[in-house]
Amino acid sequence: MTATDYFDVVIVGAGPSGLMATTWMARTGIKTLLIEKKSGRTLAGHADGLESRTFEILNSFGFGESIWMESNKTIDVCLWSSSGGYLRRDSVSPNHEPGLSRFQEATLGQGRIEEHLLNFVKQHSSVKIKWETVPISLKISDGKCDDPGSYPIEMRNDCSERTIRARYLVGCDGAHSWVRKRLGLFLEGDQTPNGHWGVLDCIPITDFPDIRKRCIIKSDAGNLMIIPREKKLVRFYIQVSPLVAARFKVDYHSSTLIAVLRDILQPYTFNTLHIEWSTIYTIGQRLCSTFSVMNRIFLAGDAVHTHSPKAGQGMNVSMQDSYNLGWKLSSVLRGVATSEILHTYQTERLPVAERLIAFDRRMCFGICSTEKDPSENANDRFSNLRPTLSEENSCAAGIGVVYGPSILMTSSSDCDSAANVEDTQSPFPQSKHHLATCITVGGRMPSQRVLCQSDSRPWHLQDRLVSTGQWHLIIFGGDITDGIQKTRLNQLTNSLSHPESLINSINLSDGSPVGSLAAYLVHTAPREKVEFMELPAILRPFDKEIGYDYSRVFADNASSGEGCGEAYQGYGVSSRGCMVLVRPDQHVAFIGALEDTNALYAFFTRFAVTK
Ligand SMILES: Cc1cc2nc3c(=O)[nH]c(=O)nc-3n(C[C@H](O)[C@H](O)[C@H](O)COP(=O)(O)OP(=O)(O)OC[C@H]3O[C@@H](n4cnc5c(N)ncnc54)[C@H](O)[C@@H]3O)c2cc1C
């Protein structure tokens, strides 16, 4: 018998999706082994586009702001085309839709993002990383899968004689995923014949005027995309013929790509003395429609969906996959949720991948096609592309993802009686969307600026929704100096803090936030009329060592010169208020009136494991 090492979770692949999964495990203290074939992080090239939702996610772990500061913002998108051999700028338009997120699309090399994630992971002792290691065998014992405490996964790797046993396995090992192949699963789809594109990362020396803006160029000599990046770098996507693609693959020399690039950019000049990375790829869209096996093995990122890098979605959707999975795994492993919640990984993320694949097809068609739409302006070479670009700014940026009803998500109703579940055993509490008309049940909680009751500082409410595995209950209490609203608030907080309340019975004894519920108040009373110490204790938790938590109560008041005072309006909440339950991944699970505690508890009863 060989010696055996036991892990709660084994993650294969330290790319963006594997590192995001590992980040969750590190944050929630789950014993994890991360296995990576390479000797370290990505050093150059690969993905570089970060969408606003990804920034929000990275920020929820505490390092989004530093990545944001380091990245290059792509504010505008310019469309250029040539006619009669003359290259001209057709339009300049915003590269994002204002108001959806405080972050917008930006670029930074994949390696830097991996480094930020790795730095976070390395601060946590529950994770062990094995570089230059690949798994060589995988077995799953069917009989043990129903037992939550069992280790049904048995693996070996190429660097050790020891056996690895795990409760869960996450395959984040990219498009050629070994884990996926071992499960007998395939990526299905196709490649576009002759859809070859070269990729060149360099510091350009050029007189092309929009080199620091995102550009899509359709010239008589071919199609080109320009993506400005950090540190004066620019990424060029260059459409090439099959002949050029074949020539490049002989010696992988970037001069082959530069020759085509120069042709397309004429009459502008191009030179470079600093080339960071170059490659070539063929456009294709492929999807594996199975994201999990026996609720024990999960696949994420490129392992289950691959597509062109045209819209810069690859790294984003891959990280968002494992962001969706990570907190669910931690909740089950920490014993606060039933393993049934793990089924929602596939039901929530597969539709996102399907939409991504369809979107990428439209994007590629819009960028690659040279045809003009006869029904539109005959000179407009971008008529196929414009709707897709605007879709990219809203839905495709991850902000538009809405998860459907499930054990972890209520359905939405406009009926006022919807959430009045008298019997807490009722399995189907519904949300009252009309109480917060600008918040979508299933969508991520949008951010509004509010003033902290204690220090009057403006905060983005989303900054409070940190990723720790904790649920967030945002109570919109209205004007709590009004007797009726005050009573309604007190009844709700009394119910939540009752020693026998269901919410109190989910807390872990070691003080870990995983699975617990944090309550916040956003009120509309003038903040000088509200006394912090008179507020219900659940809104100002006390710690023997660090005193009161001052960051749970906010006023929707105007602040001098800093905006604020429009949160209720922005969320579509009336003066009667409501409560909004936000999952650990910032998606809104339930909206109810302040009285709808039974519905709230009925929701948790569906999956929570109580003491
Ligand atoms: C050459 C190339 C160029 C790209 N260019 C762009 C681009 O310009 N823009 C864009 O948005 N996207 C681009 N992508 C796609 C983008 O990088 C991916 O969508 C994103 O990285 C997916 O993240 P992931 O973690 O799922 O997979 P990956 O980033 O592929 O990470 C998988 C990891 O698993 C490791 N691994 C693989 N097999 C094993 C094994 N058996 N054992 C252990 N470890 C293993 C790999 O070494 C790798 O570190 C590119 C991808 C590649 C490969």
The ligand as a Gaussian input file, in Angstrom:
#p B3LYP/6-31G(d) Opt

LIG

0 1
 C       -2.052000      30.526000     -26.871000
 C       -3.293000      31.176000     -26.299000
 C       -3.617000      32.498000     -26.635000
 C       -4.755000      33.133000     -26.098000
 N       -5.047000      34.445000     -26.398000
 C       -6.131000      35.052000     -25.813000
 C       -6.438000      36.401000     -26.008000
 O       -5.734000      37.074000     -26.744000
 N       -7.542000      36.947000     -25.387000
 C       -8.370000      36.200000     -24.587000
 O       -9.354000      36.695000     -24.015000
 N       -8.103000      34.916000     -24.404000
 C       -7.016000      34.337000     -24.982000
 N       -6.755000      33.053000     -24.746000
 C       -7.736000      32.356000     -23.971000
 C       -7.590000      32.636000     -22.514000
 O       -6.232000      32.633000     -22.197000
 C       -8.375000      31.557000     -21.844000
 O       -9.754000      31.676000     -22.160000
 C       -8.221000      31.588000     -20.347000
 O       -6.864000      31.601000     -20.012000
 C       -8.902000      30.356000     -19.799000
 O       -8.509000      30.160000     -18.486000
 P       -8.431000      28.694000     -17.913000
 O       -7.857000      28.853000     -16.570000
 O       -9.735000      28.037000     -18.062000
 O       -7.433000      27.897000     -18.880000
 P       -5.899000      28.148000     -19.174000
 O       -5.531000      29.561000     -19.084000
 O       -5.599000      27.437000     -20.441000
 O       -5.170000      27.435000     -17.963000
 C       -5.069000      26.043000     -17.870000
 C       -3.878000      25.716000     -16.994000
 O       -3.856000      24.316000     -16.799000
 C       -2.540000      23.851000     -16.971000
 N       -2.634000      22.454000     -17.383000
 C       -3.064000      21.966000     -18.560000
 N       -3.068000      20.633000     -18.536000
 C       -2.626000      20.275000     -17.316000
 C       -2.404000      19.027000     -16.697000
 N       -2.646000      17.857000     -17.323000
 N       -1.948000      19.013000     -15.432000
 C       -1.692000      20.173000     -14.771000
 N       -1.881000      21.385000     -15.325000
 C       -2.352000      21.431000     -16.582000
 C       -1.951000      24.756000     -18.017000
 O       -0.538000      24.764000     -17.958000
 C       -2.557000      26.090000     -17.632000
 O       -1.771000      26.786000     -16.714000
 C       -5.604000      32.415000     -25.246000
 C       -5.274000      31.088000     -24.907000
 C       -4.122000      30.464000     -25.408000
 C       -3.776000      29.039000     -25.001000

